[in-house]
Amino acid sequence: MVMTICGEKIRMDIEVITNSPEETIELGKKIGSQLKGGEVISLVGNLGAGKTHLIKGIVSSVQEDGGCEDDVSSPTFVLVNEYLGGRLDLYHIDAYRLDTPRDFELLGFDDLCYEDSVVLIEWADKVEQSLKGVELLQLELHHESQNQRKIVLRCADGCMKL
């Protein structure tokens, strides 16, 4: 864990290594269990880095019935998947095919952000200009080997305990 001071806030970087898709899903469940609502989570990583597996775990832990991990997929063509009716409403945005900040705004991002919701943004680096001023939980995923992933969580002080 690395802590840095950014203005008046302390930022924490938590680095986790997972050794399988199942471990990545379990990490997502740990993250999801700590969400309170109002969070915006950016996920950045190459294709196959595990972003969707991490989201499967988050959705599973937030849905009242435990969620169905098989129902979670990357919303590449619909752009936004909704998982409603659980402890929190979740919105899963895939920014991969968005070309301009205006495309992101047209998704109604602001309308998805409210007290009892969590917004997950895959490929958030493609829309970072539109996210300026938004407090984010940033998740960066990196390939370490065929099955191993390094996941770096960047958040405000005390936001996660893993």
Buried (B, 14 or more C-beta within 10 A) or exposed (E): EEEEEEEEEEBBBBEBEBEEBEBBBBBBBBBBEEBEEBBBBBBBBEEEBBBBBBBBBBBBBBBEEEBEBEEBEBBEEEBBBEBEEBBBBBBBBBBEEBEEBEBBEEBEBEEBBEEEBBBBBBBBBBBBEBBEEBEBBBBBBBBEEEBBBBBBBBBBEEBBEE
